[in-house]
Amino acid sequence: MVGWGNNRHGETVNPAPPVGGLSWSPGSEIGTTKATIADENLHDEHYGDLTLKYRIGAAGSVRQPYVGEDPAAYGFDTELQSGDELAVSPGQHIYVVAEYEEEGEDGIDKKIAYWSDADPVVAGAPPAAPSVSADDAANTIIGLTTAMEYRIDGGAYVRYDGTNAPDLSGTHTIKVRVAADPATGTPAGADTTLSFTSPSTPVPSMSTPSPQDRGVDVLVNGKVESIGAATTSTRLNQTVTTVIVDEHKLEQKLAAEGQKSVVTIPVNTKFDVVIGELSGRMIQSMEQKQAVIEIKTDKATYTIPAQQINMGSISKQLGNTIALQDINVQIEIAAPNENTVKLTESSAQKGNFSIVVPSIDFMIRASSGDKKD
């Protein structure tokens, strides 16, 4: 209720104005909020010294009082001091009045000068430790997103913004966690610890192009990136081109682009078989980012969300002891070989039907050494 009114003596009174200098922030425990009160707002030129009192209730359960009303009539009987942490359930508000003392007929009367109706920010549960991993060969953190922060060798936490990836060459211990979100009252999460070492001999990742490889452009959200290398071979009288995507470079691009990116491997030259190859660790990172993989040739386009590849299931089938960076995932588009073409044509003649569009084979396979899925 807001507006003018009359007290019991018929005198015109005003609605209590807002309490000044009162703010709320997440408390130290889950489900709590902390009060901060500016000292200068506890003394008023007109009313003198003020005392804050509060009550907690559902939204809208307490109407706005008038100046001069009795705070006890509204249930305000608990004093609020700066630094107090209050437990608040979802949907509840904190109602606060600033009261002053005035000499009455039967002694000292307490009266309302100001009031506040707050929907405070409440401390939430901390997020779980993030699913990130160390690429010790490329000195990068796989799975790092802009929602996270990191610290190196016990230093201060640094929020990752997509451009400030740490220099991890050498030997380091890294802690990564989901950063706090003051807007929602969510504290920083549990951390994941990663270790980086200085190898005596540099170990190239599976995606490092060899001297005989030729560079290939890969598209990330339609932007051309030079992060692929192609090799050509022969299989069953068919020409095969395999595009290997550089894991380190792709991870940097995905971190900058954010969630639900589309990674396109275009092969415009005519080949019988086109294969896009990524490491299992790269596929897992793309799953976490809800990325989509697209292989595009002159014959067909094959699109699949990374989550549908399901690296967790593949890892179990190949053996949980195998590191994801040691698993090669190949996505293949292939024209049928000569024997398959003859079989299809023969079946068409016998069945008295015609082939409208040449058949195309699509395949996803994973391997590590002599183990295949």
C-alpha positions in Angstrom: 0.0 0.0 0.0 1.6 3.3 -1.1 0.0 6.7 -0.8 -1.2 9.3 1.7 -3.1 8.3 4.8 -4.3 9.4 8.2 -3.2 8.1 11.6 -5.6 7.5 14.5 -5.5 11.2 15.4 -6.7 12.1 11.9 -3.3 13.5 11.0 -2.0 13.1 7.5 1.0 10.8 7.2 3.4 9.7 4.4 4.6 6.3 3.3 7.9 5.4 4.8 10.7 6.2 2.3 13.5 3.7 1.5 16.3 2.9 4.0 19.5 4.5 2.8 22.9 2.8 2.8 21.6 -0.8 3.1 22.8 -3.4 0.6 22.9 -7.2 0.4 25.5 -9.6 -0.9 25.9 -13.4 -0.9 26.7 -14.8 2.6 29.5 -17.2 3.5 27.1 -20.2 3.7 24.8 -21.6 1.0 21.4 -20.0 1.3 22.5 -16.9 3.2 22.8 -13.2 2.4 24.9 -10.6 4.1 23.8 -7.1 5.2 26.0 -4.1 4.7 25.0 -0.8 6.4 26.7 2.5 5.9 27.4 4.1 9.4 26.3 7.6 8.3 22.8 6.3 7.6 22.3 5.3 11.2 21.9 8.9 12.3 19.3 11.2 10.8 19.2 15.0 11.0 15.4 14.9 11.6 14.9 11.7 13.7 18.3 11.4 15.4 19.8 8.0 16.0 18.2 5.1 14.1 18.0 1.4 14.7 17.3 -1.1 12.0 15.0 -4.1 12.6 14.0 -6.8 10.2 11.7 -9.7 9.5 11.6 -12.3 6.7 8.6 -13.3 4.8 7.1 -14.2 1.4 7.1 -11.6 -1.3 4.3 -9.1 -0.8 3.5 -10.3 2.7 4.3 -7.0 4.4 2.8 -3.7 3.2 4.7 -0.5 3.1 4.3 1.2 6.5 3.7 4.9 7.1 6.1 7.2 8.9 5.4 7.2 12.6 3.8 3.8 12.8 4.7 1.3 15.5 7.3 -1.3 14.1 6.1 -3.9 16.5 2.7 -3.8 14.9 4.4 -5.2 11.7 6.4 -7.8 13.5 9.7 -5.9 13.4 11.4 -7.0 16.6 14.8 -8.3 15.6 17.7 -5.8 15.3 19.8 -5.8 12.1 23.5 -4.9 12.2 26.1 -4.5 9.4 27.7 -7.9 8.7 24.7 -10.0 9.8 24.2 -13.1 7.6 20.6 -14.2 7.3 19.2 -17.5 5.9 16.6 -16.9 3.2 14.6 -19.5 1.3 13.7 -19.1 -2.4 10.8 -16.7 -2.8 11.4 -14.9 0.5 12.1 -11.2 1.0 13.8 -9.4 3.8 11.8 -6.4 5.2 13.7 -3.8 7.2 12.5 -0.7 9.0 14.6 2.1 10.5 13.0 3.1 13.8 13.5 6.2 16.0 12.6 7.0 19.6 10.1 9.6 20.6 8.8 10.5 24.0 5.2 9.6 24.4 2.5 9.7 27.0 3.6 6.5 28.7 7.3 6.7 28.1 9.5 6.2 25.0 7.7 5.2 21.8 9.5 3.6 18.9 8.3 4.7 15.5 9.1 3.9 11.8 11.1 6.5 9.8 12.2 4.4 6.8 11.7 1.0 5.4 13.0 -1.5 2.8 11.7 -4.5 0.9 14.6 -6.5 -0.5 14.8 -9.6 -2.7 18.4 -10.3 -1.7 21.2 -12.2 -3.6 21.7 -15.5 -1.8 24.8 -17.6 -1.8 24.4 -20.7 -4.0 26.1 -24.1 -4.1 29.6 -24.0 -5.7 30.0 -25.7 -9.1 31.7 -29.0 -9.4 35.3 -29.2 -10.6 35.5 -28.6 -14.4 36.3 -31.3 -16.9 39.6 -30.0 -18.3 42.8 -31.8 -19.2 46.4 -31.0 -19.8 47.9 -31.2 -23.3 51.5 -31.4 -22.2 52.9 -31.6 -25.7 51.2 -28.4 -26.9 51.3 -26.7 -23.4 47.6 -25.9 -23.4 44.5 -26.6 -21.3 41.9 -28.6 -23.1 38.3 -27.6 -22.3 39.1 -24.2 -20.8 36.2 -21.8 -21.3 35.5 -18.1 -20.5 33.4 -19.2 -17.5 36.6 -20.5 -15.8 39.7 -19.1 -14.1 43.1 -20.5 -13.5 46.1 -20.0 -11.3 49.7 -21.1 -11.9 52.0 -22.5 -9.3 50.0 -21.1 -6.3 49.6 -17.6 -7.7 46.4 -15.5 -7.9 43.5 -16.8 -10.0 43.1 -15.2 -13.4 39.8 -15.1 -15.3 40.1 -16.6 -18.8 38.6 -14.3 -21.4 39.3 -16.3 -24.5 42.6 -14.5 -25.4 44.8 -14.8 -22.2 45.7 -18.5 -22.2 48.6 -19.0 -19.9 52.2 -19.8 -21.0 52.6 -23.4 -19.8 56.0 -24.2 -21.3 58.2 -25.7 -18.6 57.1 -27.4 -15.4 54.0 -26.0 -13.8 51.0 -27.0 -11.6 47.7 -25.4 -12.7 44.4 -25.2 -10.9 41.3 -24.5 -12.9 37.8 -23.8 -11.5 34.5 -22.2 -12.5 34.7 -18.5 -11.5 32.3 -17.0 -9.0 29.2 -15.2 -10.4 28.2 -12.3 -8.1 25.0 -11.7 -10.1 23.6 -15.1 -9.1 25.4 -15.5 -5.7 27.3 -18.5 -7.0 30.7 -18.9 -5.4 33.8 -20.2 -7.2 33.7 -23.9 -7.8 36.0 -26.8 -6.8 39.2 -26.9 -8.8 40.8 -29.4 -11.1 44.6 -29.7 -10.8 46.7 -30.2 -13.9 50.5 -30.9 -14.2 52.8 -29.7 -17.0 56.3 -31.0 -17.5 59.4 -30.1 -19.6 60.0 -33.1 -21.9 63.6 -33.9 -22.8 62.5 -34.4 -26.4 59.6 -32.5 -27.8 56.6 -34.8 -28.5 54.5 -33.8 -31.4 50.7 -34.2 -31.1 49.0 -36.5 -33.5 47.7 -33.5 -35.5 51.2 -32.0 -36.2 51.6 -31.9 -40.0 54.6 -34.0 -41.3 56.8 -32.5 -44.0 55.0 -34.2 -46.9 51.6 -33.0 -45.7 49.9 -30.0 -47.4 48.1 -27.3 -45.6 44.3 -27.3 -45.6 41.9 -24.6 -44.5 39.2 -25.5 -41.9 36.2 -23.4 -41.3 35.1 -22.5 -37.7 31.7 -20.8 -37.8 32.4 -20.0 -41.4 35.7 -18.3 -40.7 38.7 -19.7 -42.7 41.4 -21.1 -40.4 44.7 -22.7 -41.5 44.6 -25.5 -39.0 44.5 -28.7 -41.1 47.0 -30.8 -43.0 46.1 -33.3 -45.7 47.7 -36.5 -46.9 46.8 -38.6 -50.0 46.9 -42.4 -50.2 45.4 -45.3 -52.2 43.0 -48.0 -50.8 41.4 -50.7 -52.9 42.1 -48.7 -56.1 40.4 -45.6 -54.6 42.2 -42.3 -53.9 41.9 -41.4 -50.2 42.6 -37.9 -48.7 42.9 -37.6 -45.0 42.6 -34.2 -43.3 44.2 -34.1 -39.9 43.0 -31.1 -37.8 45.6 -29.5 -35.5 44.3 -30.0 -32.0 46.1 -27.1 -30.3 45.0 -24.5 -33.0 41.4 -25.8 -33.1 41.1 -25.7 -29.3 42.2 -22.0 -29.3 39.6 -21.2 -32.0 36.8 -23.0 -30.2 37.7 -21.2 -26.9 37.4 -17.9 -28.7 34.1 -18.8 -30.5 32.3 -20.2 -27.5 29.5 -22.8 -27.4 27.8 -24.6 -30.3 30.4 -23.8 -32.9 30.4 -25.5 -36.3 33.7 -26.9 -37.6 33.7 -27.6 -41.3 36.4 -29.6 -43.1 35.9 -28.8 -46.8 37.6 -30.9 -49.5 36.9 -29.4 -52.9 39.2 -31.6 -55.0 37.7 -34.8 -56.3 38.6 -37.8 -54.3 37.0 -41.2 -53.9 37.3 -41.2 -50.1 37.6 -38.1 -47.7 38.5 -38.6 -44.0 38.5 -36.0 -41.3 40.7 -37.0 -38.4 40.7 -35.6 -34.8 42.0 -36.9 -31.5 39.7 -38.4 -28.9 40.7 -35.5 -26.6 39.6 -33.0 -29.2 36.3 -34.7 -29.7 35.7 -34.7 -25.9 36.4 -31.0 -25.8 34.0 -30.4 -28.7 31.3 -32.5 -26.9 31.6 -30.2 -23.8 31.3 -27.1 -26.1 28.3 -28.7 -28.0 30.2 -28.2 -31.2 29.1 -29.7 -34.6 31.5 -31.4 -37.1 30.8 -31.1 -40.8 32.7 -32.9 -43.6 32.0 -31.4 -47.0 33.0 -32.8 -50.4 32.0 -32.4 -54.0 29.7 -35.4 -53.6 28.1 -35.0 -50.2 28.1 -33.2 -46.8 28.1 -35.2 -43.5 27.1 -33.3 -40.3 27.2 -34.7 -36.8 27.1 -33.1 -33.3 30.3 -34.1 -31.4 28.1 -35.3 -28.5 26.7 -38.1 -30.7 30.2 -39.6 -31.2 30.2 -40.2 -27.4 33.9 -40.4 -26.5 33.1 -41.8 -23.1 31.6 -45.0 -24.6 34.4 -45.3 -27.2 37.0 -45.0 -24.5 35.4 -47.8 -22.5 35.3 -50.1 -25.6 39.0 -49.4 -26.4 40.1 -49.6 -22.8 39.9 -47.0 -20.1 43.7 -47.1 -19.7 44.2 -45.5 -23.1 44.6 -41.7 -23.0 42.1 -39.7 -25.1 45.0 -38.0 -27.0 46.1 -41.5 -28.1 42.7 -42.3 -29.7 42.3 -41.3 -33.4 38.7 -40.6 -34.5 38.0 -40.6 -38.2 34.9 -39.4 -40.0 34.7 -40.7 -43.5 32.7 -40.0 -46.7 33.4 -42.5 -49.4 32.1 -43.3 -52.9 31.4 -47.0 -53.3 34.2 -49.1 -54.7 34.0 -50.9 -58.0 32.6 -54.2 -56.6 29.9 -52.3 -54.7 28.9 -50.4 -57.8 28.6 -53.6 -59.8 26.5 -55.2 -57.1 24.2 -52.2 -56.9 23.7 -52.1 -60.6 23.0 -55.8 -60.8 20.4 -55.6 -58.0 18.8 -52.7 -59.8 18.4 -54.7 -63.0 17.0 -57.7 -61.2 14.6 -55.6 -59.2 13.5 -53.6 -62.2 14.4 -50.2 -60.6 16.8 -47.4 -61.5 19.5 -45.7 -59.5 18.6 -42.0 -59.2 21.5 -40.9 -57.1 24.9 -42.7 -56.7 25.3 -44.2 -53.2 27.6 -42.6 -50.6 29.1 -44.4 -47.6 29.4 -42.6 -44.2 31.5 -44.0 -41.4 32.9 -43.1 -38.0 35.7 -45.2 -36.5 38.1 -44.9 -33.6 41.4 -46.6 -33.1 44.4 -46.6 -30.9 47.3 -48.8 -32.0 45.9 -52.1 -33.1 42.6 -51.5 -31.2 39.6 -50.4 -33.2 36.0 -49.5 -32.5 
